[in-house]
Amino acid sequence: MVSIEEKLGLRIAQLRQKAKLTQAQLAEACGYSVNFIGLVERGINAPSVSGLERVARVLKVEVKELFAFEEKKR
């Protein structure tokens, strides 16, 4: 079973790539380190609630869009 942190990380990576941003650009715009963004995208760490708001703002989406996970079909 995939954790919510892994789902969130994958979703942030997808939205970041769609926005044509590098991890470094996202990190700088959000006030995070590149290392932290990498950990988030791998599902090892997660931003705080206020951090999620910053990430969403930079990616030009609402916070709820960060949690719009696609369900995989079996």
N, C-alpha and C positions, 0 to 999 in steps of 0.2 A: 504494500500500500504506500502510495506517495504522500509525503507529509504536506501540510499546508505551506510550510516554508519553501519546499521544493516547487510547489505549484506557483506560489507568489514569485519566486525567483525566475522561473521560466517565463511567466507572464511579463515581468519587468524587462527581461532580456528581449522578448518579442516586441514590446512597445518601444524599447530603446532603439532596436534595429529599424523598426518602421519609421521612427523619427530621424533616422540616419545620424545617430549620435554614437560616439565611442563610449566605452566605459569611463574613460578619463574625462570626457566632456560632461557626461551625466554626473559623475562624482563632483567635479568642480562646481557645476551649477547648483548642486544640492548641498554642498558643504561637507561632503564625505570624501574619504580616501578612495583611490582606485581599488585598493585591496578590499575595502569593505564592500564596494559594489560587486566585486568578483565573488565574495563570500555570499552576498545576498542572491546573486544570480545562480549560484550553485546550491542554494537552499540550506546553507550552513548557518547563516545569520539572517536577521530581519530588521528593517528600520523600525524606529518608534512610530507612534501614531502621527506625531508632528513631522517625522521624517517621511512617512508615506505621503503626507500632504505635499511636502516639497518635491518628492519624486513625481507625483501626479502633475503638479504644476509645470515642472520642466518638460514632462512628456506630453503636456497639453491634453490631459484626460482628467476625468473626475476620479476621485479616490476609489469609488466602487468599480471602475473599469480595471483597476489593478487586480481585482478579485473575480473577474469574469473569466473563469477557467473553462477551457474546452474539455469536455469529457471524451475520453478515448473509448472507441467502440471495441468490443472484444470479438 
